[in-house]
Structure formats: C-alpha cells, structure tokens
C-alpha cells in the first residue's frame, strides 16, 4: 500500500479516477486542490489537501509532509494557468523527495509521436491552440527528474456519446455523432477507425496500475476500436440520423457540419474556435491518430496486463445510456 495523491481529483475526469482508486481499496488516497475539503465520492469520504499551485516549495512541503509516493495529475490542462499549475506540481513532486511516480494529465493520444509527424497543424480559429504543446512540455520536464512516469493514452473519450442521458466528465460536446439530436457529421468516408474509451474503463486501469512493479512509459488503454460508420450504425438502432460527410478540404478550412448539441457551448468557446477544435479532431480521426491499435506496436496494452478489467464497449455504453 502506498499513498496516492490525485490532483484535480474532486471533479471531472479526476473524480472518476478517484472513485476507481477508492473502490479498489489497495492504497491510501488523498486529493490535491486549492482548498482543503472533505468530499463524498461514490461511497467514499476523501480528503483534499490545500495546494498553492504558484509555489513550488509549498507544493513540495505538502507532498513531503504527507509522505505521498504517487501523484496522478487530472488537472484539465487547457490554458496557460492550468498548464503552469501542472508544471509547478511536477517541480514540487520532484523536490519533495518522497514522490517516486508521476502520471501527468494526458488521457488522449501519443502527442509526442503526433507532433513529430506534423499533427496537430494550424487551422483557422486555432491560432492559440496549445494543448498538445502543454502536454509535451510536461513530459519533457518529467524526463529531467528521477521520478518514474507513465502516459495514459485512451484515444478518444467515449463518454461524449451518452450526454445528456449520462454525465460526461469534461465539457459536453457533440463530436461526429450528436446522439441526442439524431445528427452526424462524419469525417471523410467514415471508414476510418477510432479508439473510443470510457472514463470508467480508463480509471479501473489507472487503479490497477498503481500496484505494478514498474510503469511503462506509455500506458495504452484500448476501449473499443470501430469505424465512424459502425459507430453511426450502432447509434441509429431504432432511429435514423440526418447524416453529412465532411471532406478533408473543408475540415482544413475549419468548415465542419454544425451539430445542434454544440450550439449551447458557444457561450464557452466561440463558434469559430469550437469549429477549429472539432475540425482538428476530425482530421485526427481521418489520419488515424485516435486509433490506438495503429500505434501500440510491440507494446503490451493495459488490457493485456490486466485482463480481468471489464472494458465497456460502445454498443453496451449506448444501450446503458439511452435505454433509460
């Protein structure tokens, strides 16, 4: 048993990870947040320690004083302030002297391999899109420390396709399929494949990996790898969608089919910016970056290492979410 600290563990994806670790019950668990609080997560009471993310030495002292061995970052690294918070957390963990393992906030694709092959690239509306850069800078920093690290890679988050029937641990967006409004904007031909992984599946693998004798640099979590046409067919069972296809040329201009589920999000991200993000993702789907089976190579996936973990498939998730 070791003491595990989850940064950003009281909400969003971090909350799902926290619940899985608590359910597993093999390790001592605390949360890191900007204020000390007690949280009820599932059937568990979990305490958060107050962290000043602007003060590296203070972070180190909190981790050292509480004898934290493993840090899982679930900070939503979208902007400069949250990026800086994670960078300081890495520095503080390295300075603490007690932390031997650090998992940065990844939960997507192999950003380093993608960067080395020119993805993502600039699109209209995305001049300030720096998420991939933030992810890579965090890894580069961890590599300079003595801490063991792993990058949890999931492809694309399955949870989007259950909203609003089920909660989604990130900003709810309609990506390719708008299940609620029965509309789809399919990238290219729709025969391109994508790995969709549910947050519950990811979190169970995160919990199991805490007991591993060593961490691989890349922790592949493979949920369900299917084509968008197959995903559409599953979503259409009993009800037909209005379907459009977006060409690579239009996507490179950030011209993408508008899905009704995204209109309420324009108050959070202007339409031009959101169209750019969605177009970039669709190009990533088209080019295979979100199909983990194309990138695993000779690595063992966490599915291979922990075969007892139940993996939620897309068909079963849709049935669970939309048959309520």
C-alpha positions as CSV (number, residue, x, y, z in Angstrom):
1,X,0.0,0.0,0.0
2,X,1.3,3.5,-1.0
3,X,-0.1,6.9,-0.5
4,X,-1.5,8.3,-3.8
5,X,-2.5,11.9,-4.4
6,X,-4.8,12.8,-7.3
7,X,-4.5,16.5,-8.4
8,X,-7.9,17.7,-9.7
9,X,-9.5,14.6,-8.2
10,X,-12.7,16.1,-6.9
11,X,-14.3,16.9,-10.3
12,X,-14.3,16.0,-13.9
13,X,-12.2,13.0,-15.1
14,X,-10.2,13.2,-11.9
15,X,-13.3,12.4,-9.9
16,X,-13.9,9.2,-11.9
17,X,-10.3,8.2,-11.3
18,X,-10.6,9.0,-7.6
19,X,-13.6,6.8,-7.3
20,X,-11.9,3.9,-9.0
21,X,-8.9,4.1,-6.8
22,X,-11.1,4.3,-3.7
23,X,-13.2,1.4,-4.9
24,X,-10.1,-0.7,-5.4
25,X,-9.1,0.0,-1.8
26,X,-5.5,-1.1,-2.1
27,X,-3.9,2.3,-1.5
28,X,-4.2,5.4,0.8
29,X,-5.8,8.2,-1.2
30,X,-5.8,11.9,-0.9
31,X,-6.7,14.7,-3.2
32,X,-4.8,17.9,-4.1
33,X,-6.9,21.1,-4.7
34,X,-6.7,24.8,-4.0
35,X,-8.6,24.4,-0.7
36,X,-8.8,21.7,2.0
37,X,-12.2,20.0,1.9
38,X,-13.9,16.6,2.5
39,X,-15.5,15.1,-0.5
40,X,-18.1,12.3,-0.8
41,X,-17.2,10.4,-3.9
42,X,-19.3,7.3,-4.6
43,X,-19.4,5.5,-1.2
44,X,-16.2,7.0,0.0
45,X,-15.1,10.0,2.0
46,X,-11.9,11.5,0.6
47,X,-10.0,14.4,2.0
48,X,-8.3,17.1,-0.2
49,X,-5.2,18.9,0.9
50,X,-4.8,22.6,0.1
51,X,-2.2,23.3,-2.6
52,X,-0.8,26.7,-3.7
53,X,0.0,25.8,-7.3
54,X,2.0,29.0,-7.7
55,X,4.5,28.0,-5.0
56,X,6.8,25.0,-5.9
57,X,8.4,24.8,-2.4
58,X,5.0,24.8,-0.7
59,X,3.8,22.0,-3.0
60,X,6.9,20.0,-2.1
61,X,6.4,20.5,1.6
62,X,2.7,19.3,1.4
63,X,3.7,16.2,-0.5
64,X,6.7,15.5,1.7
65,X,4.8,16.1,5.0
66,X,2.1,13.7,3.9
67,X,4.6,11.1,2.5
68,X,3.0,11.0,-0.9
69,X,4.6,8.3,-3.2
70,X,2.5,8.6,-6.3
71,X,0.9,11.7,-8.0
72,X,-1.8,11.3,-10.6
73,X,-2.5,14.6,-12.3
74,X,-6.0,15.0,-13.6
75,X,-5.7,18.8,-14.0
76,X,-7.6,20.0,-17.0
77,X,-4.7,21.4,-18.9
78,X,-6.4,23.7,-21.4
79,X,-5.0,27.2,-20.8
80,X,-1.7,28.7,-19.6
81,X,-2.8,28.9,-15.9
82,X,-3.6,25.2,-15.6
83,X,-0.5,24.3,-17.6
84,X,1.6,26.3,-15.2
85,X,-0.2,24.6,-12.3
86,X,0.8,21.2,-13.6
87,X,4.4,22.3,-14.3
88,X,4.7,23.5,-10.8
89,X,3.2,20.3,-9.4
90,X,5.8,18.3,-11.3
91,X,8.6,20.5,-9.9
92,X,7.2,20.3,-6.4
93,X,6.8,16.5,-6.6
94,X,10.4,16.2,-7.8
95,X,11.6,18.5,-4.9
96,X,9.6,16.6,-2.3
97,X,11.9,13.6,-2.3
98,X,9.1,11.2,-1.4
99,X,7.3,11.0,-4.7
100,X,8.6,8.2,-6.9
101,X,5.9,8.1,-9.6
102,X,4.1,10.8,-11.5
103,X,1.4,10.4,-14.1
104,X,0.7,13.7,-16.0
105,X,-2.6,14.8,-17.3
106,X,-2.7,13.1,-20.7
107,X,-5.7,10.8,-21.4
108,X,-5.6,11.2,-25.2
109,X,-3.3,10.2,-28.0
110,X,0.5,9.9,-28.3
111,X,1.1,13.7,-28.5
112,X,4.8,13.3,-29.0
113,X,4.6,10.9,-31.9
114,X,1.8,13.1,-33.4
115,X,4.0,16.2,-33.0
116,X,6.9,14.5,-34.7
117,X,4.7,13.8,-37.7
118,X,3.2,17.2,-38.0
119,X,0.0,16.9,-36.1
120,X,-1.7,19.0,-34.9
121,X,-1.3,21.7,-37.5
122,X,-2.6,25.3,-37.6
123,X,-6.3,25.7,-38.6
124,X,-8.4,28.8,-38.9
125,X,-9.7,29.6,-35.4
126,X,-7.0,27.7,-33.6
127,X,-4.1,30.1,-33.6
128,X,-3.9,29.9,-29.8
129,X,-4.5,26.1,-29.6
130,X,-1.6,24.9,-27.4
131,X,-3.0,21.8,-25.6
132,X,-0.6,19.4,-27.3
133,X,2.3,21.7,-26.6
134,X,1.4,21.8,-22.9
135,X,1.2,18.0,-22.8
136,X,4.6,17.6,-24.4
137,X,6.3,20.3,-22.2
138,X,5.1,18.4,-19.1
139,X,6.6,15.1,-20.3
140,X,9.9,16.9,-21.2
141,X,10.1,18.2,-17.7
142,X,9.3,14.9,-16.0
143,X,12.1,13.3,-18.0
144,X,14.6,15.6,-16.3
145,X,13.6,14.3,-12.8
146,X,14.2,11.0,-11.0
147,X,10.5,10.1,-10.9
148,X,9.1,7.2,-12.9
149,X,6.3,8.2,-15.1
150,X,3.7,6.9,-17.5
151,X,1.4,8.5,-20.1
152,X,-2.2,7.1,-20.0
153,X,-3.5,7.0,-23.6
154,X,-7.1,6.3,-24.4
155,X,-7.7,7.5,-28.0
156,X,-11.0,9.5,-27.7
157,X,-13.4,9.7,-24.8
158,X,-16.5,7.6,-25.2
159,X,-18.4,9.4,-22.6
160,X,-19.4,12.2,-25.0
161,X,-21.9,10.0,-26.7
162,X,-24.0,9.4,-23.6
163,X,-24.7,13.1,-22.9
164,X,-27.2,14.2,-21.6
165,X,-28.5,10.8,-20.6
166,X,-25.3,10.3,-18.6
167,X,-22.9,12.9,-17.3
168,X,-19.7,13.5,-19.1
169,X,-16.6,14.4,-17.1
170,X,-15.4,17.1,-19.5
171,X,-17.2,19.9,-21.4
172,X,-20.0,18.1,-23.2
173,X,-19.6,18.3,-26.9
174,X,-21.2,16.6,-29.9
175,X,-18.2,15.1,-31.8
176,X,-19.1,13.5,-35.1
177,X,-22.3,12.0,-33.6
178,X,-25.0,14.1,-31.9
179,X,-26.9,11.2,-30.4
180,X,-29.4,13.4,-28.6
181,X,-30.4,15.3,-31.7
182,X,-30.0,12.4,-34.2
183,X,-27.5,14.2,-36.5
184,X,-24.0,13.2,-37.6
185,X,-21.1,15.0,-39.3
186,X,-18.8,12.1,-40.5
187,X,-15.2,12.9,-41.4
188,X,-14.1,11.8,-44.8
189,X,-15.6,8.4,-45.8
190,X,-16.5,7.2,-42.3
191,X,-14.5,4.1,-42.8
192,X,-11.6,5.4,-40.7
193,X,-11.3,3.8,-37.3
194,X,-11.1,5.4,-33.8
195,X,-10.5,4.0,-30.3
196,X,-13.3,5.1,-28.0
197,X,-12.6,4.6,-24.3
198,X,-14.9,5.3,-21.4
199,X,-13.7,7.1,-18.4
200,X,-14.8,4.2,-16.2
201,X,-12.6,1.8,-18.2
202,X,-9.6,4.2,-18.0
203,X,-10.0,4.7,-14.3
204,X,-10.1,1.0,-13.5
205,X,-6.8,0.5,-15.3
206,X,-5.3,3.5,-13.6
207,X,-6.2,2.0,-10.2
208,X,-4.7,-1.4,-11.1
209,X,-1.5,0.1,-12.5
210,X,-0.7,1.6,-9.1
211,X,0.3,-1.8,-7.9
212,X,2.5,-2.6,-10.9
213,X,6.2,-3.2,-10.0
214,X,7.2,-0.8,-12.8
215,X,5.5,1.6,-15.1
216,X,5.8,1.6,-18.9
217,X,6.4,5.0,-20.5
218,X,3.2,4.5,-22.4
219,X,0.1,3.0,-20.8
220,X,-2.3,2.1,-23.6
221,X,-5.9,1.8,-22.6
222,X,-8.0,0.4,-25.5
223,X,-11.7,0.6,-25.2
224,X,-13.5,-0.1,-28.4
225,X,-11.9,0.5,-31.9
226,X,-14.5,0.9,-34.6
227,X,-15.1,3.0,-37.7
228,X,-17.4,6.0,-37.6
229,X,-19.8,4.3,-39.9
230,X,-20.0,1.4,-37.5
231,X,-20.5,3.8,-34.6
232,X,-23.2,5.6,-36.5
233,X,-25.0,2.3,-37.2
234,X,-25.0,1.4,-33.5
235,X,-26.3,4.8,-32.6
236,X,-29.0,4.6,-35.2
237,X,-30.6,1.5,-33.9
238,X,-34.3,2.2,-33.9
239,X,-33.9,5.8,-35.1
240,X,-32.3,7.3,-38.2
241,X,-29.9,10.2,-38.2
242,X,-29.5,13.1,-40.5
243,X,-26.0,12.4,-41.9
244,X,-23.5,14.7,-43.6
245,X,-19.9,14.0,-44.6
246,X,-17.1,16.5,-44.1
247,X,-14.3,16.4,-46.6
248,X,-10.7,16.8,-45.6
249,X,-10.5,20.0,-47.7
250,X,-13.4,21.6,-45.8
251,X,-12.0,20.5,-42.4
252,X,-8.7,22.1,-43.2
253,X,-10.7,25.3,-43.6
254,X,-12.4,24.7,-40.2
255,X,-15.6,24.2,-42.1
256,X,-17.5,21.4,-40.3
257,X,-21.1,20.3,-40.1
258,X,-22.8,22.1,-37.2
259,X,-24.3,19.7,-34.7
260,X,-27.2,21.1,-32.6
261,X,-25.6,19.8,-29.4
262,X,-22.7,22.2,-29.8
263,X,-24.7,25.4,-30.1
264,X,-25.1,25.9,-26.3
265,X,-21.3,25.6,-26.0
266,X,-20.7,28.8,-28.0
267,X,-21.0,30.7,-24.7
268,X,-17.9,28.8,-23.5
269,X,-16.0,28.7,-26.8
270,X,-16.9,31.0,-29.7
271,X,-18.2,29.1,-32.8
272,X,-15.0,29.8,-34.8
273,X,-12.8,28.4,-32.1
274,X,-15.0,25.3,-31.5
275,X,-15.3,24.7,-35.2
276,X,-11.5,24.7,-35.3
277,X,-11.2,22.2,-32.5
278,X,-13.8,19.9,-33.9
279,X,-12.2,20.1,-37.4
280,X,-8.8,19.3,-35.9
281,X,-10.2,16.3,-34.1
282,X,-12.0,15.1,-37.3
283,X,-8.7,15.4,-39.2
284,X,-7.0,13.4,-36.4
285,X,-9.7,10.7,-36.8
286,X,-9.2,10.7,-40.5
287,X,-5.5,10.4,-40.2
288,X,-5.6,7.6,-37.6
289,X,-4.2,9.4,-34.6
290,X,-7.0,8.4,-32.4
291,X,-6.9,4.7,-33.4
292,X,-4.5,3.3,-30.7
293,X,-4.2,0.0,-32.5
294,X,-2.2,1.7,-35.2
295,X,0.4,3.0,-32.7
296,X,0.8,0.4,-29.9
297,X,3.3,-1.6,-31.9
298,X,5.0,-4.3,-29.8
299,X,4.0,-2.7,-26.5
300,X,1.7,-4.5,-24.2
301,X,-1.6,-2.6,-23.6
302,X,-3.0,-2.4,-20.1
303,X,-5.8,-4.6,-21.4
304,X,-3.1,-7.3,-21.9
305,X,-1.5,-6.7,-18.5
306,X,-4.9,-6.6,-16.6
307,X,-7.2,-8.9,-18.5
308,X,-9.7,-9.1,-15.6
309,X,-10.6,-5.4,-16.0
310,X,-14.0,-5.2,-17.7
311,X,-13.8,-2.9,-20.8
312,X,-17.0,-1.0,-21.7
313,X,-17.8,-1.4,-25.4
314,X,-19.5,1.3,-27.4
315,X,-22.7,-0.7,-28.1
316,X,-23.1,-1.5,-24.5
317,X,-22.5,2.1,-23.4
318,X,-25.1,3.4,-25.8
319,X,-27.6,0.8,-24.6
320,X,-26.9,1.7,-21.0
321,X,-27.1,5.4,-21.6
322,X,-30.1,5.7,-23.9
323,X,-32.4,2.9,-22.8
324,X,-33.1,4.7,-19.5
